[in-house]
Amino acid sequence: MRSTLAAALLLAAASSFAGITYDFHSDTTGLQQMTIDGSVAVEGPNVRMTVSRGDGILFKDGSIVLSRDLGKTLDVCDPASKPYYEIPVSAMMANMSAMLQSAGVKISFVNPSVRATDAGDGGTIGGFPTRKSLLDSTIDINIDAMGETVNSKMSMHSESWTTDKLGATALNVFQERNLLTGIDALDKLIAAQSSALNGRFPLKQITAVHVLANGQDMTTTTTASVSNVKQQPVDPGMFATPAGYSRVDNPLERMSKR
């Protein structure tokens, strides 16, 4: 799976005191080419994300993503043909690791390192005051696939413009970083990246990921932004699974069966 999909497995805990709606847009260039955008509505533990353009694997164009339990479980609905599937986030990541091992692929993550820097006043974005922060992280990745070994290093540089006028609990699935994988070194890296937000909401982020393997530098750059933010009550009916949908296996379950 592409790197963006790991981030797309998450839905955030939502603000417990006010509804928030906004639009999001994300462009990825380099080794991976992708544009993802849509709209989000958040209130209490409930989140609804309507995906205008998705990744084509977990989230098709027009998908509706729902959570009513602070992002522990996602319901992904396809209005075109009316199936929906459930993604239990933590269990899905554990199953992904187990599936790779059963296929003879062993992956280890070692030497995680993170450095966060406050870059000062970030100006105003969408009417909200921001601060700019920088985040640099690295981790070594060792892959043993049926006797063939690949040792690589992944590094990430991220620039974020965040505001304290909106809680970080309103993050959408493509922003959230609190994904736990069950792999100690990788979870430490993710936790450090999440804490670097300091409870603030990112209105804009530019992230470059470099993977150096076998002398080749594979680079992916993602620019993500949020716009049209409104703090207002949200109709509770928006968070209910639409009627007439039938449940099917999620993409990882289908891969496991094949």
Steps between C-alpha positions, in 0.01 A plus 500: 500500500609851433631707790205737496261213576653441841407853596159452343409224747420744774213712615552748778329551830266796458433816696258430785358849520444640151438390144758575231476471123777561246639403160837330450734458203820296467741476205777238493781507244821311436519122524131499586247715310165564665239768568252451784233747604158528656315638799478417872235545769590440866296510819566317827636149427343508153676572172377490142740543211371525143781414257472680166823344370644200682798266480307242296580216742358568845302809400340523156383831352173592667555280807346595833712417807331491841611447858300516819763377746786752487651339193546148637277367223427639153202422279585565135189531280490497119184686385549382141425130564402517871746263666676607819788351693633544850860580587590424864816711492733330749395148402548580131859612554578186702344286226707678235822416688389138545412470131845618395666252736286214369615594149862463608570873541669614820525873573680662793517869594796625706670821613200738498591868541281813508586870535229768521573874460277802563550731200298789644202696371347336193267784405125470443338220299126499437451762769683297769834601657768233458842400615744325273681188616759270345526128556788276394499125559694194386469126542687198359293234323631147447305268270562127455281368218552127443876520547554835327601778738448872445624755753362850460473828688187711502519869583221755517501880508168669574399866523169570676291810552278430802240692701383469860153632406395152382581187698722229349207267569340623176766343277379299201619153403773632273649724772483277806826345623392306807509166318645225721655209313612278786862545385681671786754709306244613243239584766756712689567696182130552431432607861782755486367642174150530646619673817684757286162651407454603864124458475476750214312461172707504176353729234785432258777241484779426255667163556789346306579132558829353376572129490863416425541137391767333287647840420172638367316793658123460458324823592134583555376851585150572627343845538178497704271788590170569674253770396146626554510422874172561685419443866132411513260227618490192278187293429539169697338314210812562291692245707259207451585227247269560200209257459506232232872421514635143530818418688795350311861411585744791523791508249748336738259219578455441127878493452539249785244266343679514165 
